[in-house]
Amino acid sequence: MDPKEVDMPLSPWGKRKGGFLACMFVFVLGAFENMGFVANMATMVLYFKLVMQFDLSASSNTLTNFMGSVWLLSVIGGFVSDTYLSRLNTCLTFGTLEVLALTMVTIQAYSKDMHPDPCGKSSCVKGGKASMFYTSLCLLAVGAGGVKGSIAALGADQFDRTDEKGKKLLSSYFNWFLLSSTIGSIVGVTVIVWVSMNKAWYWGFFIGTVAALVGFIFLALGKPFYCFQPLGSSPLLKTAQVIVVAIRNRSLSIPTNSDDLYEINDEDRDPFEEKLSHTSQFRLLDKAAILHEGMTPEPWKVCAVTQIEEVKILTRMLPIIASTIIMNTCMAQLQTFSLYQGYFMDPYIGSYKFPTASIPAIPLLFMSILIPIYEFVVVPFARKLTGHPSGITELQRVGVGLVLSIISMAVAGIVEVKRRNQANKNPLEPISLFWLSFQYSIFGIADMFTIVGLLEFFYKEAPSGMRSLSTSFTYLSLSFGYFLSSIFVDLINSITKRIAPSKQGWLHGDNLNNLNLFYWFLAILSSLNFANYLYWASWYKNKKDTTTESGSNLKHRMNRSYNDNEETTHILK
């Protein structure tokens, strides 16, 4: 079938398909899937210690390694949804694995025969119990990672980024996407956590499993409303081609005039591919675009300027990713050591016992209030001052978040000193659990700025065929942050046990006496990292689209790129 003969609908954003109507299904999944996911993250460090018989450091490292794996595997979800499956099918496929894994976790929590006995070691899980435990965690990491690597981009695809209105709506989408996830998280860390801590662990896991299942069913029901991006070529293959050809041409001289570099003619270009202008950074890669006289352009012999620029974009993103890792290392401490702090604090409000693992509800409540205020008050005001569709740039938002994370770690150290002093003075009258709300609240606001800023930045800057993969870079930073947390815990313990008079590390066993020093170490490290971030943020050059089509042709091309269903998309490709 000739693609030109296919009768396609008008541009769908806000009309027949796409827009916020389609995003409602994405928001529902974001809320329901996060109910169980965040509740599990809030309670698992205690579940590992109290039920699965890990010690404090092993519980912390098991959780941070698991979380790191989830965010790392989100890159796989992004890659698959860009290249092999639609974003919707990727979410549903990995979602099935997530629900299966949650079911396995629930079964193990329910069966006391699958709980290990105390053994006095860092980990007491062995044999079949260990097989069940680690298999369920691995499946959960794969499933949740794949979903998180594709869901944000599915919603963002529903907006037209070629005009100012579409850019504003896209910016608003990421704010509302975070709000939907936040609302689900609030339910998770209050209702589900309360059930886990006061009724039974397996009831909490069961509710999370059902919530996730309902969310994925609802996402599938939205299929008739979605706009689907066409699948692109493998980003890994395209990157490899540029590197191989550039190495092969390493002895050649780059033309003085960039117009002499090879580029595909507009008539021959894939209608779904955006044309990118040449940039001067990473000039060595330009050697891949040198076309020898008489040579026929072939993928492994010469690369177009646009293809090279796509690789340059991904390369420029790497320092930005690296500069946010330390912040996510700090986040890992709030989900591990800070929760364990609360275990030794007064959890009562009058006669009501507040679950320790529900403390994250406080910053989440702050976020649920601040996100609408930011969207309806701050952004319009900032737009008038800056003229930017988002009010301030994405990288500026990330910078604000990094500063707040520094403050959060400093406050965490102060609160821990107060907790420890009171515990030494009168162990029977510990300070209130709500002292932890200060560090959580500050970090919650930091997270609001950073996560949304990174998601929007990576989606906007990504080449057209790599948007899910690029968006998952946000979670890649989270992954490295969690893994780095485990490394820091082991490293700090290894170093301090050699110099401490007690010959025990700061974070040894169940010891919290030197936890404030660890928090302040992270605050200092975060300050140094912020200076590093400022350099790379100022160095980064934003992508420029050099599409030369007329307005009518561009509109026709965009109409074609968002199809009634995936079958039509496949036909057009």
VMD Tcl script that draws the C-alpha trace (Angstrom):
set ca {
  {0.00 0.00 0.00}
  {1.25 3.49 -0.88}
  {1.51 5.53 2.34}
  {0.25 8.60 0.47}
  {-3.02 6.81 -0.27}
  {-3.81 6.15 3.39}
  {-6.56 8.45 4.62}
  {-5.15 9.69 7.92}
  {-6.99 11.77 10.54}
  {-6.24 15.38 11.28}
  {-3.60 16.25 13.88}
  {-4.93 14.42 16.93}
  {-3.61 16.44 19.87}
  {-6.59 17.63 21.90}
  {-8.95 16.55 19.09}
  {-9.75 12.98 18.05}
  {-6.87 11.32 19.84}
  {-4.08 12.17 22.22}
  {-4.01 15.14 24.56}
  {-4.89 14.98 28.23}
  {-7.83 12.65 27.55}
  {-5.40 9.89 26.55}
  {-3.05 10.84 29.39}
  {-5.78 10.14 31.95}
  {-5.13 6.42 31.47}
  {-1.41 6.98 31.96}
  {-2.09 8.98 35.12}
  {-4.29 6.19 36.52}
  {-1.53 3.63 36.00}
  {1.00 6.04 37.51}
  {-1.15 6.31 40.63}
  {-2.12 2.63 41.03}
  {1.28 1.14 40.18}
  {3.02 3.52 42.58}
  {0.66 2.61 45.42}
  {2.28 -0.78 45.79}
  {5.73 0.11 44.51}
  {6.34 3.02 46.90}
  {4.72 1.21 49.82}
  {7.07 -1.70 49.23}
  {10.05 0.62 49.09}
  {8.96 2.20 52.35}
  {8.56 -1.08 54.22}
  {10.95 -3.53 52.60}
  {14.00 -2.45 54.61}
  {12.02 -3.38 57.75}
  {10.57 -6.49 56.11}
  {14.08 -7.67 55.20}
  {15.26 -7.14 58.76}
  {12.29 -8.27 60.83}
  {10.96 -11.12 58.66}
  {13.77 -12.20 56.32}
  {16.40 -11.90 59.08}
  {18.95 -9.54 57.48}
  {20.99 -7.22 59.69}
  {20.80 -3.42 59.23}
  {23.57 -3.02 56.64}
  {22.45 -6.09 54.68}
  {18.82 -4.88 54.73}
  {19.88 -1.46 53.50}
  {22.15 -2.83 50.78}
  {19.58 -5.39 49.63}
  {16.98 -2.67 49.18}
  {19.34 -0.20 47.49}
  {20.69 -2.91 45.17}
  {17.14 -3.90 44.28}
  {16.12 -0.29 43.65}
  {19.26 0.30 41.64}
  {18.36 -2.71 39.48}
  {14.83 -1.41 38.91}
  {16.05 1.94 37.64}
  {18.89 0.40 35.63}
  {16.50 -1.99 33.88}
  {14.27 0.97 32.95}
  {16.81 1.57 30.18}
  {15.86 -1.83 28.74}
  {12.20 -0.79 28.80}
  {13.03 2.44 27.02}
  {15.12 0.66 24.39}
  {12.44 -1.95 23.69}
  {9.63 0.61 23.39}
  {11.66 2.75 20.98}
  {12.76 -0.09 18.71}
  {10.67 -3.28 18.97}
  {7.32 -2.74 20.73}
  {5.06 0.27 21.07}
  {5.25 2.07 24.40}
  {1.82 0.65 25.32}
  {2.76 -2.96 24.55}
  {6.04 -2.53 26.43}
  {4.18 -1.31 29.54}
  {1.72 -4.20 29.39}
  {4.38 -6.86 28.75}
  {6.64 -5.78 31.59}
  {3.59 -5.04 33.72}
  {2.62 -8.70 33.53}
  {6.03 -9.62 34.97}
  {5.62 -7.03 37.72}
  {2.23 -8.41 38.80}
  {3.62 -11.97 38.75}
  {6.57 -10.93 40.93}
  {4.32 -9.11 43.41}
  {2.22 -12.26 43.67}
  {5.34 -14.29 44.51}
  {6.39 -11.74 47.17}
  {2.90 -11.92 48.68}
  {2.99 -15.73 48.82}
  {6.37 -15.77 50.58}
  {5.24 -13.14 53.07}
  {2.10 -15.20 53.78}
  {3.79 -18.58 54.28}
  {5.71 -18.77 57.54}
  {7.40 -21.90 56.25}
  {9.21 -19.68 53.75}
  {10.56 -17.33 56.46}
  {14.16 -18.00 57.62}
  {15.03 -18.51 61.27}
  {17.42 -16.07 63.03}
  {21.04 -17.18 62.69}
  {23.08 -14.23 63.98}
  {24.62 -13.57 60.55}
  {24.14 -10.70 58.12}
  {21.76 -12.88 56.06}
  {19.89 -16.03 57.04}
  {18.07 -16.76 53.75}
  {19.13 -20.12 52.29}
  {18.00 -22.91 49.97}
  {14.50 -22.83 48.50}
  {13.61 -19.79 50.60}
  {16.48 -17.89 49.01}
  {15.45 -19.07 45.53}
  {11.91 -17.80 46.01}
  {13.11 -14.55 47.59}
  {15.68 -13.57 44.97}
  {13.62 -14.81 41.98}
  {10.68 -12.63 43.01}
  {12.96 -9.61 43.51}
  {14.62 -10.12 40.11}
  {11.28 -10.45 38.32}
  {9.98 -7.39 40.15}
  {13.05 -5.38 39.13}
  {12.67 -6.39 35.47}
  {8.92 -5.74 35.38}
  {8.88 -2.44 37.26}
  {11.96 -1.21 35.39}
  {10.43 -1.93 31.99}
  {7.23 -0.11 32.91}
  {8.99 2.95 34.28}
  {11.22 3.14 31.20}
  {8.28 3.52 28.83}
  {5.24 4.94 30.64}
  {6.38 8.58 30.88}
  {7.17 8.75 27.16}
  {3.79 7.17 26.27}
  {2.01 10.11 27.86}
  {4.40 12.69 26.40}
  {3.75 11.31 22.90}
  {0.19 12.61 23.12}
  {1.24 16.25 22.60}
  {2.36 18.22 19.55}
  {5.81 19.65 20.25}
  {5.91 21.66 17.00}
  {4.05 24.71 18.32}
  {4.12 26.83 21.46}
  {0.81 25.52 22.79}
  {2.03 21.95 22.47}
  {5.27 22.79 24.26}
  {3.35 24.30 27.17}
  {1.02 21.30 27.37}
  {4.00 18.94 27.30}
  {5.61 20.80 30.19}
  {2.32 20.63 32.13}
  {2.03 16.91 31.39}
  {5.22 16.08 33.28}
  {3.98 18.05 36.29}
  {0.64 16.19 36.29}
  {2.39 12.87 35.70}
  {4.42 13.48 38.87}
  {1.26 14.52 40.72}
  {-0.57 11.31 39.77}
  {2.42 9.24 40.94}
  {2.55 11.30 44.14}
  {-1.12 10.73 44.93}
  {-0.67 6.99 44.46}
  {2.44 7.10 46.63}
  {0.54 8.89 49.42}
  {-2.05 6.10 49.49}
  {0.78 3.56 49.44}
  {2.78 4.97 52.35}
  {-0.31 5.58 54.50}
  {-3.01 2.98 53.86}
  {-0.90 0.10 52.51}
  {1.99 0.70 54.91}
  {-0.44 0.84 57.85}
  {-1.90 -2.49 56.77}
  {1.59 -4.02 56.45}
  {2.80 -2.77 59.81}
  {-0.39 -3.32 61.84}
  {-2.18 -6.24 60.20}
  {0.16 -8.48 58.24}
  {2.98 -8.03 55.74}
  {1.26 -10.18 53.16}
  {-1.91 -8.06 53.23}
  {0.14 -5.00 52.30}
  {1.83 -6.82 49.43}
  {-1.53 -8.23 48.29}
  {-3.16 -4.80 48.12}
  {-0.20 -3.49 46.12}
  {-0.52 -6.41 43.72}
  {-4.23 -5.81 43.11}
  {-3.67 -2.07 42.67}
  {-0.98 -2.67 40.04}
  {-3.21 -5.15 38.20}
  {-6.09 -2.65 38.09}
  {-3.73 0.05 36.82}
  {-2.47 -2.07 33.91}
  {-6.01 -3.11 32.95}
  {-7.03 0.56 32.90}
  {-3.99 1.45 30.76}
  {-4.97 -1.22 28.22}
  {-8.52 0.16 28.04}
  {-7.12 3.48 26.84}
  {-5.68 2.02 23.62}
  {-8.33 3.59 21.31}
  {-7.40 7.05 22.62}
  {-3.60 6.91 22.23}
  {-1.39 8.37 19.52}
  {1.43 5.97 18.65}
  {4.89 7.04 17.60}
  {6.43 4.96 14.79}
  {9.20 2.62 15.87}
  {12.75 3.76 15.10}
  {16.00 2.09 14.22}
  {18.08 0.64 17.02}
  {19.85 3.54 18.80}
  {22.66 1.19 19.79}
  {23.21 0.18 16.15}
  {23.18 3.79 14.95}
  {25.65 4.78 17.67}
  {27.92 1.86 16.81}
  {27.90 2.85 13.13}
  {29.03 6.39 13.92}
  {31.85 5.23 16.19}
  {33.09 2.54 13.77}
  {33.08 4.84 10.74}
  {34.72 7.69 12.68}
  {37.53 5.35 13.79}
  {37.94 4.06 10.25}
  {38.25 7.66 8.97}
  {40.47 8.84 11.84}
  {43.34 9.78 9.49}
  {41.13 12.00 7.30}
  {40.82 15.76 7.67}
  {37.43 17.24 8.51}
  {36.17 19.71 5.84}
  {36.33 23.36 6.86}
  {32.76 23.90 5.66}
  {30.29 21.65 7.49}
  {28.04 21.71 4.41}
  {30.57 19.39 2.74}
  {29.74 16.66 5.24}
  {27.31 14.00 4.07}
  {23.62 14.51 4.80}
  {20.51 12.78 3.46}
  {18.44 14.88 1.06}
  {15.10 16.08 2.41}
  {13.33 14.18 -0.39}
  {14.98 10.90 0.65}
  {14.62 11.39 4.39}
  {12.30 9.23 6.45}
  {9.24 11.47 7.07}
  {9.31 10.55 10.75}
  {12.95 11.58 11.26}
  {13.83 15.12 12.29}
  {16.79 16.83 10.69}
  {19.44 18.11 13.11}
  {21.90 20.89 12.43}
  {25.65 20.40 12.71}
  {27.35 21.37 15.99}
  {31.03 21.92 16.69}
  {31.28 19.76 19.83}
  {32.89 16.32 19.54}
  {34.39 17.17 16.14}
  {36.11 13.79 15.88}
  {32.74 12.17 15.28}
  {32.28 14.38 12.20}
  {34.81 12.19 10.42}
  {32.05 9.60 10.10}
  {30.26 11.98 7.69}
  {33.15 12.27 5.20}
  {31.97 10.84 1.88}
  {34.78 9.75 -0.40}
  {34.55 10.67 -4.05}
  {32.67 7.99 -5.98}
  {31.53 6.22 -2.78}
  {27.94 5.03 -2.54}
  {26.43 6.05 0.82}
  {26.00 2.93 2.94}
  {25.38 2.63 6.73}
  {28.80 1.21 7.72}
  {30.75 3.39 5.26}
  {29.39 6.87 5.90}
  {26.91 8.39 8.39}
  {24.66 11.39 7.88}
  {25.18 14.55 9.92}
  {21.80 14.02 11.62}
  {22.83 10.54 12.74}
  {26.10 11.89 14.12}
  {24.28 14.69 15.91}
  {22.01 12.13 17.57}
  {25.09 10.43 19.00}
  {26.45 13.83 20.09}
  {23.19 14.54 21.93}
  {23.42 11.28 23.85}
  {27.08 12.02 24.65}
  {26.26 15.53 25.91}
  {23.63 14.06 28.20}
  {26.11 11.82 30.04}
  {27.64 14.53 32.30}
  {24.12 15.71 33.23}
  {23.21 12.15 34.25}
  {26.44 11.80 36.24}
  {25.86 15.11 38.04}
  {22.56 13.93 39.55}
  {23.78 10.57 40.87}
  {24.88 11.88 44.28}
  {21.43 13.34 44.91}
  {19.88 9.93 44.37}
  {22.43 8.40 46.73}
  {21.03 10.78 49.33}
  {17.50 9.64 48.49}
  {18.52 6.06 49.17}
  {19.43 6.98 52.75}
  {15.95 8.37 53.38}
  {14.47 5.03 52.30}
  {16.83 2.97 54.46}
  {18.66 4.52 57.41}
  {16.10 7.27 58.04}
  {13.34 4.68 58.28}
  {15.43 2.67 60.70}
  {15.98 5.87 62.74}
  {12.23 6.13 63.09}
  {12.15 2.65 64.56}
  {13.87 4.10 67.68}
  {11.67 7.22 67.93}
  {8.28 7.93 69.50}
  {5.65 7.06 66.85}
  {2.56 8.16 68.81}
  {0.20 11.06 68.15}
  {-1.84 10.93 71.33}
  {-3.03 7.32 71.42}
  {-2.55 6.69 67.68}
  {0.62 4.88 66.63}
  {1.92 6.36 63.38}
  {3.71 3.74 61.23}
  {7.40 4.52 60.90}
  {7.39 3.68 57.20}
  {4.61 6.26 56.59}
  {6.89 9.22 57.33}
  {7.46 9.75 53.54}
  {3.76 10.69 53.36}
  {4.67 14.11 54.77}
  {6.84 15.28 51.83}
  {4.41 13.61 49.43}
  {1.57 15.69 50.88}
  {3.75 18.78 50.44}
  {4.34 17.81 46.81}
  {0.65 17.18 46.12}
  {-0.06 20.75 47.22}
  {3.00 22.40 45.69}
  {2.72 20.84 42.21}
  {-0.64 22.54 41.39}
  {0.64 25.80 42.91}
  {3.77 25.53 40.79}
  {1.73 24.76 37.65}
  {-0.97 27.44 38.08}
  {0.94 30.22 39.84}
  {4.71 29.91 39.54}
  {4.95 28.76 35.90}
  {2.66 31.46 34.39}
  {4.51 34.14 36.36}
  {7.91 32.79 35.32}
  {6.79 32.57 31.67}
  {6.12 36.30 31.65}
  {9.61 36.97 32.95}
  {11.57 34.46 30.90}
  {9.43 33.66 27.88}
  {10.24 29.99 28.36}
  {7.30 27.55 27.90}
  {8.14 25.86 31.21}
  {8.80 29.08 33.12}
  {12.40 28.16 33.84}
  {14.58 25.75 31.90}
  {14.71 22.08 32.75}
  {18.34 22.30 33.85}
  {17.54 25.23 36.17}
  {14.88 23.10 37.84}
  {17.39 20.31 38.34}
  {19.82 22.80 39.90}
  {17.20 23.93 42.44}
  {16.62 20.30 43.38}
  {20.32 19.65 43.91}
  {20.62 22.62 46.30}
  {17.63 21.42 48.33}
  {19.08 17.90 48.58}
  {22.22 19.38 50.19}
  {20.08 21.13 52.78}
  {18.11 17.94 53.41}
  {21.24 15.92 54.25}
  {22.55 18.63 56.56}
  {19.21 18.71 58.40}
  {19.19 14.90 58.59}
  {22.52 15.00 60.42}
  {21.24 17.58 62.92}
  {18.07 15.57 63.62}
  {20.11 12.40 64.17}
  {22.28 14.22 66.75}
  {19.13 15.28 68.60}
  {17.71 11.73 68.47}
  {20.95 10.16 69.71}
  {21.44 12.68 72.54}
  {17.90 12.12 73.81}
  {18.32 8.35 73.56}
  {21.51 8.54 75.66}
  {19.87 10.89 78.15}
  {16.59 8.97 78.61}
  {16.01 5.91 76.39}
  {12.44 5.60 77.69}
  {11.44 9.02 76.30}
  {12.65 9.19 72.67}
  {12.00 12.23 70.52}
  {8.99 12.28 68.23}
  {9.09 10.46 64.92}
  {7.98 13.69 63.25}
  {11.40 15.25 63.59}
  {12.22 13.19 60.50}
  {9.61 15.15 58.54}
  {12.04 18.07 58.11}
  {14.58 16.13 56.06}
  {11.85 14.27 54.18}
  {9.92 17.43 53.30}
  {12.94 19.32 52.01}
  {14.01 16.35 49.93}
  {10.47 15.87 48.64}
  {10.51 19.38 47.19}
  {13.97 18.71 45.77}
  {12.63 15.58 44.12}
  {9.73 17.53 42.61}
  {12.12 19.90 40.86}
  {14.72 17.36 39.83}
  {12.65 14.43 38.57}
  {10.28 16.53 36.46}
  {13.16 18.64 35.17}
  {15.12 15.57 34.08}
  {12.13 13.80 32.49}
  {11.21 16.87 30.44}
  {14.84 17.60 29.55}
  {15.63 14.11 28.30}
  {12.35 13.80 26.36}
  {12.71 17.16 24.61}
  {16.39 16.80 23.82}
  {16.21 13.20 22.60}
  {16.31 12.31 18.90}
  {12.88 11.33 17.59}
  {13.55 7.58 17.68}
  {15.14 7.51 21.13}
  {12.68 9.31 23.40}
  {11.82 6.39 25.69}
  {15.48 5.42 25.97}
  {16.46 9.00 26.69}
  {13.67 9.53 29.24}
  {14.84 6.40 31.04}
  {18.18 8.18 31.62}
  {16.39 9.88 34.52}
  {16.03 6.48 36.14}
  {19.56 5.51 35.14}
  {20.75 8.28 37.45}
  {18.55 6.85 40.20}
  {20.04 3.41 39.58}
  {23.62 4.57 39.92}
  {22.63 6.55 43.01}
  {21.28 3.45 44.75}
  {24.24 1.31 43.77}
  {26.61 4.05 44.93}
  {24.77 4.09 48.25}
  {25.63 0.42 48.79}
  {29.25 1.11 47.86}
  {29.42 4.05 50.27}
  {27.96 2.02 53.14}
  {30.52 -0.77 52.65}
  {33.37 1.68 52.07}
  {32.56 3.81 55.10}
  {32.32 0.72 57.28}
  {35.60 -0.64 55.93}
  {37.51 2.60 56.53}
  {36.04 3.65 59.87}
  {36.40 0.26 61.57}
  {40.16 0.60 61.09}
  {40.39 4.01 62.75}
  {37.56 3.87 65.33}
  {38.59 2.96 68.90}
  {35.77 0.40 69.05}
  {37.06 -1.22 65.83}
  {33.53 -1.06 64.45}
  {32.40 0.92 61.42}
  {30.05 3.91 61.56}
  {27.20 1.81 60.13}
  {28.14 -1.58 61.60}
  {25.32 -3.99 62.51}
  {22.43 -2.12 64.15}
  {24.61 0.77 65.30}
  {23.32 4.29 64.50}
  {25.64 6.28 66.79}
  {27.65 7.76 63.92}
  {24.88 8.05 61.35}
  {24.96 11.87 61.59}
  {28.56 11.82 60.31}
  {27.46 9.80 57.29}
  {24.70 12.33 56.54}
  {27.13 15.23 56.77}
  {29.59 13.38 54.56}
  {26.82 13.18 51.93}
  {25.99 16.89 52.38}
  {29.62 17.88 51.71}
  {29.84 15.52 48.76}
  {26.58 16.94 47.38}
  {27.96 20.48 47.61}
  {31.00 19.52 45.57}
  {28.74 17.75 43.10}
  {26.58 20.87 42.69}
  {29.62 22.86 41.60}
  {30.35 20.12 39.09}
  {26.74 20.26 37.85}
  {26.91 24.03 37.28}
  {29.86 23.55 34.95}
  {28.22 20.86 32.84}
  {24.83 22.60 32.74}
  {26.45 25.76 31.35}
  {28.50 23.67 28.90}
  {25.47 21.82 27.50}
  {24.21 22.99 24.09}
  {20.52 22.43 23.44}
  {19.34 20.60 20.36}
  {18.12 22.69 17.43}
  {15.64 21.39 14.90}
  {16.45 22.51 11.37}
  {13.40 21.12 9.62}
  {12.91 23.23 6.49}
  {9.44 22.05 5.58}
  {6.64 24.55 5.05}
  {3.97 24.76 7.70}
  {1.46 22.75 5.66}
  {3.95 20.00 4.87}
  {5.04 19.78 8.50}
  {1.44 19.48 9.62}
  {0.83 16.72 7.06}
  {3.95 14.86 8.22}
  {2.90 15.06 11.87}
  {-0.61 13.89 10.99}
  {0.92 10.84 9.38}
  {3.20 10.10 12.31}
  {0.34 9.66 14.78}
  {-1.86 6.89 13.54}
  {-5.23 5.46 14.45}
  {-3.64 2.22 15.54}
  {-0.39 0.34 15.56}
  {-1.35 -1.68 12.48}
  {-1.57 1.48 10.39}
  {1.75 2.61 11.85}
  {3.33 -0.64 10.71}
  {1.85 -0.26 7.20}
  {3.16 3.28 6.84}
  {6.63 2.19 7.94}
}
mol new
graphics top color blue
foreach p $ca { graphics top sphere $p radius 0.5 }
foreach p [lrange $ca 0 end-1] q [lrange $ca 1 end] { graphics top cylinder $p $q radius 0.2 }
display resetview
